[in-house]
Amino acid sequence: MRVAPAICVVVMLLGTQLHAATPSKPSGSPKAPPQCCGAASSQPSTPDLRGTAKQPLVVNATLPPKSEDEIKNEKDDRAARYKMDVWTIRIGATTLVVLVLQMAAFMLQAHRLKQSVDEMQAATLATQQAARAEQQTVETMN
């Protein structure tokens, strides 16, 4: 929202220039009759210099040239940032590798757990069958 203050400043500057450009007459002097458009004026008109190289409407802001120390500091900062970025990428890639390895380990553990559960179910079924056979044997003996 910097546009509004900038517009206000431009309007105020133009207003002061227009006010300064209009000649003021003393209050006690008689009014002169208005001059006709075709009549030659007694004062030569000066060209409006606003918007020229001498009095530009908009001023271009230019930064001063950087000193050797500033250039060296910026170069060192860029090198340090690049080095830090490389390490960040390496750490991220390493994290992804560890993630994939952990996922493989969890999948292997889940597979072995399923095998263990299946073996336990088979052992339980065999134990139940042995118990039934033993029970039938006892019942036939009685």
Secondary structure, 3 states (H helix, E strand, C coil): CCHHHHHHHHHHHHHHHHHHHCCCCCCCCCCCCCCCCCCCCCCCCCCCCECCCCECCCCCCCCCCCCHHHHHHHHHHHHHHHHHHHHHHHHHHHHHHHHHHHHHHHHHHHHHHHHHHHHHHHHHHHHHHHHHHHHHHHHHHC
